[in-house]
Amino acid sequence: MALVIGQGYFIIIEWKNTLRSKNVAQPLCAMLELPAINLGLLLLMERPINGSVVACDELELETAEQYYKDIRANLTKTSSLSDALKDRTNVIEKLLMVLNDSAVRIAKDFICSKINILSQEPLRSSPLLAW
């Protein structure tokens, strides 16, 4: 009889612990998942920016802009999960904004001025190579 009561008690305790762990696991999984997604999106954001420079086409910058918006949305979700993460996500968001603005500005400068980085002309006119 004691064995049956003991087993019943352990089943109830295990069930309660499972419910408590679900309440902790869901935010914890999101805190671990969102930065990994952001890293992937950041790497994906780099390709259209580089591609726009190579193709001299600003249309690919729109794709990069969508990745940028997705990363910012994920940062907002991350900061809402924990008060301790708000300061870090704000810093990361500011750095991301600077990175995106700089990358897009440089890409547009290359596109608008039609700079040919593969041209041999700058090499011939370089004072360092005129020996």
Rosetta silent file (secondary structure, phi, psi, omega in degrees, C-alpha in Angstrom):
SEQUENCE: MALVIGQGYFIIIEWKNTLRSKNVAQPLCAMLELPAINLGLLLLMERPINGSVVACDELELETAEQYYKDIRANLTKTSSLSDALKDRTNVIEKLLMVLNDSAVRIAKDFICSKINILSQEPLRSSPLLAW
SCORE:     score description
SCORE:     0.000 S_00000001
   1 L     0.000  -41.296  179.133    0.000    0.000    0.000 S_00000001
   2 H   -63.617  -34.933  178.748    2.842    2.427    0.821 S_00000001
   3 H   -64.068  -42.697  179.839    4.399    1.683   -2.578 S_00000001
   4 H   -66.217  -42.830  179.169    1.199    2.684   -4.411 S_00000001
   5 H   -66.091  -41.970  178.633    0.846    5.885   -2.370 S_00000001
   6 H   -62.066  -44.213  178.971    4.533    6.711   -2.901 S_00000001
   7 H   -65.055  -40.291  177.714    4.271    6.173   -6.661 S_00000001
   8 H   -62.323  -41.853  178.782    1.119    8.304   -6.825 S_00000001
   9 H   -62.149  -45.697 -179.558    2.883   11.091   -4.920 S_00000001
  10 H   -65.100  -35.535  177.959    5.877   11.003   -7.297 S_00000001
  11 H   -65.489  -42.337  179.143    3.595   11.095  -10.348 S_00000001
  12 H   -65.394  -43.852  178.937    1.818   14.200   -9.003 S_00000001
  13 H   -62.919  -42.850  179.097    5.135   15.920   -8.173 S_00000001
  14 H   -63.421  -40.664  179.061    6.531   15.085  -11.625 S_00000001
  15 H   -63.717  -43.895  178.399    3.411   16.463  -13.298 S_00000001
  16 H   -64.893  -40.239  178.208    3.638   19.739  -11.303 S_00000001
  17 H   -65.005  -36.704  177.732    7.346   20.080  -12.121 S_00000001
  18 H   -63.872  -42.475  178.073    6.593   19.563  -15.803 S_00000001
  19 H   -63.617  -41.699  178.590    4.046   22.374  -15.737 S_00000001
  20 H   -66.129  -39.875 -178.545    6.503   24.697  -13.995 S_00000001
  21 H   -68.751  -29.047  176.283    9.311   23.868  -16.407 S_00000001
  22 H   -65.295  -37.172  179.076    7.095   24.687  -19.400 S_00000001
  23 H   -66.568  -28.278  179.170    6.591   28.193  -18.028 S_00000001
  24 H   -88.579  -37.694 -173.178   10.361   28.646  -17.851 S_00000001
  25 H   -67.654  -37.964 -176.475   11.310   26.791  -21.028 S_00000001
  26 H   -63.198  -50.756  176.844    9.217   28.817  -23.473 S_00000001
  27 H   -65.919  -34.767 -179.697   10.799   32.242  -22.764 S_00000001
  28 H   -65.378  -42.419  177.457   14.227   30.650  -22.427 S_00000001
  29 H   -62.311  -41.019  178.847   13.931   28.960  -25.816 S_00000001
  30 H   -65.359  -39.047  178.981   12.871   32.246  -27.388 S_00000001
  31 H   -65.033  -28.838  178.444   15.835   34.040  -25.786 S_00000001
  32 H   -87.869  -31.884 -175.573   18.172   31.481  -27.330 S_00000001
  33 H   -77.539  -43.669 -175.176   16.395   31.160  -30.667 S_00000001
  34 H   -61.935  -42.888  176.130   15.969   34.821  -31.633 S_00000001
  35 H   -62.975  -35.190  177.561   19.694   35.736  -31.523 S_00000001
  36 H   -66.163  -40.361  176.868   20.494   32.709  -33.698 S_00000001
  37 H   -64.399  -42.092  179.521   17.827   33.790  -36.187 S_00000001
  38 H   -62.555  -39.020  178.012   19.195   37.340  -36.137 S_00000001
  39 H   -62.383  -44.450  177.331   22.698   36.123  -36.887 S_00000001
  40 H   -62.351  -42.474  178.929   21.405   34.207  -39.894 S_00000001
  41 H   -65.264  -36.174  178.228   19.403   37.211  -41.086 S_00000001
  42 H   -64.550  -41.625  177.057   22.435   39.453  -40.690 S_00000001
  43 H   -66.108  -37.494  177.043   24.480   37.128  -42.875 S_00000001
  44 H   -69.172  -32.140 -179.454   21.646   37.039  -45.407 S_00000001
  45 H   -66.300  -29.368 -177.663   21.397   40.840  -45.328 S_00000001
  46 H   -67.963  -37.333 -176.072   25.015   41.143  -46.443 S_00000001
  47 H   -61.305  -50.532 -179.988   24.480   39.284  -49.744 S_00000001
  48 H   -64.239  -31.241  178.309   21.951   41.634  -51.370 S_00000001
  49 H   -65.794  -47.866  177.575   24.031   44.649  -50.378 S_00000001
  50 H   -64.314  -39.633  179.240   27.126   43.175  -51.997 S_00000001
  51 H   -64.660  -34.110  179.031   25.047   41.982  -54.948 S_00000001
  52 H   -66.987  -34.381  177.846   23.625   45.437  -55.514 S_00000001
  53 H   -69.209  -44.311 -178.557   27.142   46.843  -55.813 S_00000001
  54 H   -66.211  -42.548 -177.039   28.225   44.138  -58.244 S_00000001
  55 H   -86.538   -6.496 -175.134   25.050   44.395  -60.358 S_00000001
  56 L    52.418   48.576 -176.003   24.797   48.214  -60.032 S_00000001
  57 L  -137.943  123.902 -178.195   21.152   47.741  -59.132 S_00000001
  58 L   -79.803   -8.806 -178.533   19.363   49.263  -56.145 S_00000001
  59 H   -62.709  -33.676 -179.902   16.521   46.709  -56.244 S_00000001
  60 H   -69.625  -20.941  177.385   18.547   44.247  -54.185 S_00000001
  61 H   -66.989  -25.372  176.367   18.831   46.833  -51.419 S_00000001
  62 H   -66.536  -36.228  176.133   15.088   46.379  -50.834 S_00000001
  63 H   -64.584  -43.482  178.094   15.730   42.734  -49.954 S_00000001
  64 H   -62.922  -36.213  178.693   18.410   43.812  -47.502 S_00000001
  65 H   -64.192  -37.303  178.359   15.966   46.324  -46.022 S_00000001
  66 H   -66.478  -41.720  175.892   13.453   43.540  -45.357 S_00000001
  67 H   -61.233  -41.086  178.732   16.112   41.506  -43.537 S_00000001
  68 H   -60.025  -44.516  178.974   16.975   44.633  -41.542 S_00000001
  69 H   -64.650  -38.648  178.170   13.326   45.095  -40.527 S_00000001
  70 H   -64.815  -40.763  178.451   13.064   41.426  -39.500 S_00000001
  71 H   -63.925  -44.161  179.374   16.163   41.704  -37.321 S_00000001
  72 H   -62.984  -38.221  177.697   14.803   44.837  -35.629 S_00000001
  73 H   -64.958  -40.695  177.805   11.477   43.096  -34.976 S_00000001
  74 H   -66.610  -35.567  176.562   13.324   40.150  -33.407 S_00000001
  75 H   -65.378  -37.995  177.033   15.359   42.522  -31.256 S_00000001
  76 H   -63.888  -42.501  177.047   12.130   44.096  -30.017 S_00000001
  77 H   -62.722  -41.612 -179.049   10.790   40.631  -29.146 S_00000001
  78 H   -63.677  -43.053 -179.117   14.032   39.762  -27.362 S_00000001
  79 H   -68.081  -25.460  179.084   13.982   42.925  -25.261 S_00000001
  80 H   -79.158  -15.264 -179.114   10.389   42.243  -24.250 S_00000001
  81 H   -75.835  -31.330 -176.127   11.293   38.796  -22.897 S_00000001
  82 L  -150.120  137.223  177.044   13.536   40.052  -20.121 S_00000001
  83 H   -66.363  -30.053 -179.369   14.244   43.385  -18.478 S_00000001
  84 H   -67.918  -22.826 -178.077   17.904   42.413  -18.173 S_00000001
  85 H   -91.208   -8.949 -175.502   18.204   42.204  -21.964 S_00000001
  86 H   -60.755  -45.202 -178.896   16.713   45.623  -22.756 S_00000001
  87 H   -64.160  -44.422 -179.794   19.965   47.564  -22.435 S_00000001
  88 H   -64.282  -43.276 -179.131   21.929   45.075  -24.533 S_00000001
  89 H   -67.664  -31.916  176.142   19.307   44.900  -27.251 S_00000001
  90 H   -65.289  -42.202  177.652   19.158   48.707  -27.401 S_00000001
  91 H   -64.341  -44.888  179.854   22.929   48.850  -27.927 S_00000001
  92 H   -62.985  -39.971  179.954   22.758   46.097  -30.547 S_00000001
  93 H   -64.304  -40.262  177.823   19.894   47.883  -32.292 S_00000001
  94 H   -65.758  -41.973  178.276   21.876   51.135  -32.465 S_00000001
  95 H   -65.041  -39.254  177.633   24.924   49.313  -33.842 S_00000001
  96 H   -63.069  -40.405  179.405   22.748   47.527  -36.378 S_00000001
  97 H   -63.056  -43.467  178.635   21.286   50.855  -37.475 S_00000001
  98 H   -64.369  -44.380  179.365   24.775   52.318  -37.993 S_00000001
  99 H   -60.165  -48.387 -178.579   25.899   49.195  -39.867 S_00000001
 100 H   -64.550  -46.844 -179.605   22.862   49.201  -42.144 S_00000001
 101 H   -60.977  -42.460 -179.722   22.973   52.931  -42.840 S_00000001
 102 H   -66.806  -45.259 -178.137   26.687   52.812  -43.631 S_00000001
 103 H   -64.242  -43.435  179.829   26.438   49.723  -45.837 S_00000001
 104 H   -67.423  -40.672  179.590   23.475   51.075  -47.806 S_00000001
 105 H   -62.648  -45.439  179.515   25.103   54.496  -48.199 S_00000001
 106 H   -64.158  -42.936  179.244   28.351   52.959  -49.478 S_00000001
 107 H   -61.697  -43.735  179.670   26.451   50.651  -51.827 S_00000001
 108 H   -66.218  -35.094  176.440   24.419   53.555  -53.224 S_00000001
 109 H   -62.996  -41.803  177.530   27.607   55.598  -53.693 S_00000001
 110 H   -64.575  -42.616 -176.859   29.087   52.770  -55.740 S_00000001
 111 H   -68.371  -46.793 -175.564   25.888   52.382  -57.757 S_00000001
 112 H   -68.365  -37.823 -177.296   25.302   56.098  -58.416 S_00000001
 113 H   -87.788   -6.772  178.949   28.860   56.920  -59.378 S_00000001
 114 L    54.255   44.106  177.493   29.227   53.761  -61.449 S_00000001
 115 L   -67.872  130.928  177.743   32.671   53.084  -59.983 S_00000001
 116 L  -102.270  101.228 -176.178   34.310   50.180  -61.760 S_00000001
 117 L   -75.907  -10.820  179.260   36.398   48.428  -59.124 S_00000001
 118 L   -95.862   -0.915 -178.515   37.729   45.968  -61.697 S_00000001
 119 L   -68.806  144.642  178.009   39.149   48.671  -63.934 S_00000001
 120 L   -87.506  -10.480 -177.479   42.918   48.700  -64.460 S_00000001
 121 H   -57.810  -45.845  179.183   42.980   52.488  -64.868 S_00000001
 122 H   -62.024  -30.298  179.808   43.473   53.281  -61.142 S_00000001
 123 H   -69.494  -39.078 -178.584   46.411   50.882  -61.052 S_00000001
 124 H   -70.005  -32.862 -176.824   48.196   52.580  -63.931 S_00000001
 125 L   -92.054    2.877 -179.404   47.758   56.042  -62.482 S_00000001
 126 L   -73.150  131.011  179.904   48.806   55.063  -58.954 S_00000001
 127 L   -67.388  -22.966 -179.840   51.970   56.879  -57.843 S_00000001
 128 L   -72.271  -26.876 -177.820   53.051   53.806  -55.902 S_00000001
 129 L   -97.562   -0.456 -178.646   53.182   51.682  -59.045 S_00000001
 130 L   -89.804   66.058  178.183   54.925   54.247  -61.274 S_00000001
 131 L  -115.146    0.000    0.000   58.492   53.041  -60.776 S_00000001
